[in-house]
Structures are given as structure tokens and as C-alpha cells.
Amino acid sequence: MKKSLYMATTALLILVLLTACSVSEPKRVLAELAVSNSQIYENNINSILWFQKSGETRALYYQAFNLADMVVEKTLSEKTLAKKPAIVVDLDETMIDNSTYLATLALNGIEDLSYWGEWNEEMKATATPGAVEFLNKAVKKGVDVFYISNRYWENIESTQRNLIKLGFPQAEESHMLFRDKTDGPSKESRRQAVSKTHDIFLLMGDRLGDFSDIFEKPDEKNRNKAIDASKDKFGAQFIVLPNPMYGYWIDQAIDKDYPNMTAEQKRKARINVLKVWETDLIK
Ligand SMILES: [Mg+2]
């Protein structure tokens, strides 16, 4: 009797395990597909892994929002602002995390932003660690938040629903300044629009253009000069978040034709610009 009960339990366990395996089937199919296109998928996989899996990424977000909280405290207690205080934040990879979308694209060898609309509609972007808590705390202290994003206006409703679902404050159209299809990536005119009614004392983003157009330089030397000239503002007025997955640094800084290159050309272009240790020890 005991033996038959044991066998029945074992059979049930095997069935549960088989069912679990069949649930994970799509992921394995995705990985197999990717192998045939491995050069493309390897272009970004380490960056996405670092973003998703490293404790350092998580800690960096907390570090940034803790620092931002100190800036809010200091500003409100020490400064007299002429207008209502405001924080300007970017959305993607600053307040919300799209890395699972990017991972699925990478595994399928897709390098453009295909299915972006569908991704937004599903509202699966998650909040970055500490983002929701920080903004709610700031709003309670009387600070207004403006979400200045380079998402297009057509994505505003789905983005708004996603932000509300995650608990972000002031996720309403008057606080969300998105990009017109005809506009470039500059956010300057949108920052100026906010400045008409508010004193922007803090900006947060994963791209230097989230802070000022002065960093939008075509070459690395001049861009670094602009950063050095503003060094006192980082951590005080500008707070930068980590994004190794995409951005100006790879789209244009490596080679102006980089976005149009094949996977193999991209690999070579990346190797060409690496700063290396000049040594006779390694041949
Ligand atoms: Mg961003």
C-alpha cells in the first residue's frame, strides 16, 4: 500500500515538473532562435545582464534617490525660491525600467525599437528602485514633478496608465512633456516651458541631454570639456542614473554610422574605439 502511494506521489511530481517545463518552453525557443543570430544578440546581452542582475545597479538607483532626497531637503530649508519648486525627471531607465523589453529584442536579434507601442500598451515597465518613494515624498513636501520624456505624444495615455499603476505621483498630462514626432531629442524648450511657472532645482536622467543641451557635442573631447565645466552641478542639481544598454554613447559616439552597421561591423567599430593597455607582454 505504502509502495503504491509512493509511486503515485512520484508520478504526480514528475507530471508537475513536466508541466512546469512546458510553461518555460517559449523562453527556450527564444534562446534557440537567438543562437542563429548570435552576433546581434551578443551586442547588448552583457549590458542588459548587468542592468538586470547586478546588485550594484540596484544600489546605484537607491544611492541616486537618497542623494536626490537630500537635495530636496537642503533646497527647501535653505533657499527662497521665487516660483514653485520643481523636479524634472526623465522616464526610461530613470524612473521606469524597460530592460525586459530590451532583453526580448536582443534575444531575437532585433536592434531597432520594434513593438515599442505594444510594450507600452501592456504596461509592463517596472519602477526603478526607490523612484516611486522618492517622488511621493517630494510631492508631499510641496514640490511639483515634471516628467520630460522623449517618448512620443502618441504613447502618453499608455505611459500614464503605467505610471499610475506603479504609484507615481502627478502622472497627469500637465506634468508629462513628451516629444513631438517632428522634434529632435532636445528637451530644452520643454524645460523652459516648465521654468515659466516653476523653479527647477533638480533634474534626473540617464542621458546627459536630460540635464542640458550644453552636453550635446559631436565629439568626446568637447563633450567631456562641457561635463568638466559643470562638474559642481553633478550630485547637486543634476543626478545621473546608470544605463549601459543604449544611448548616445553607443548610437553616435562610437561612429556616426553605427546605427546603420551590420552586427559584425558594430563589433569591429566597438573594438576600434576601445582604449587599451599598450604592452609587449601580450601578443
Ligand atoms: Mg532615459
Residues whose N, C-alpha, C, O or C-beta is under 5 A from the ligand:
A	BS01	MG	D90 L91 D92 E93 T94 D206
